[in-house]
Amino acid sequence: MREKKIEFAIIPHTIATKPEIDIPPDRVIDPVIGAYKKDVDRTLLIENLKLTSDERFREFDAYVQGVMALRQAGIKFRQYQNSDQP
C-alpha cells in the first residue's frame, strides 16, 4: 500500500513573522492608528490594567449602578415635570 503525500501551500502574507530588525512598537505607527492615538489617554489604560479582573468588574459594576441611578433620576424628574403641567 502506497502512502499518500499531502502537500501544504504556505501563503507568505498569512504567516506571522518577526521582523529581522527589532523596532519598538511605539516607533511603527499605522497612519490610522496614529490619528486616533493622539486622543487616547494611555495612563488610564495602564492604571486599569494594573487591576485584577475582579477589581475591573467591580469598577464596571459601580459605573453601571451610577448610570442606572442617573437614568432613574431622569425618569422621576420627567414624571415630576409632567405632573406639574395643567
C-alpha positions, 0 to 999 in steps of 0.5 A: 500500500502506497502512502499518500503525500499531502502537500501544504501551500504556505501563503507568505502574507498569512504567516506571522513573522518577526521582523529581522530588525527589532523596532519598538512598537511605539516607533511603527505607527499605522497612519490610522492608528496614529490619528486616533492615538493622539486622543487616547489617554494611555495612563488610564489604560495602564492604571486599569490594567494594573487591576485584577479582573475582579477589581475591573468588574467591580469598577464596571459594576459601580459605573453601571449602578451610577448610570442606572441611578442617573437614568432613574433620576431622569425618569422621576424628574420627567414624571415630576415635570409632567405632573406639574403641567395643567 
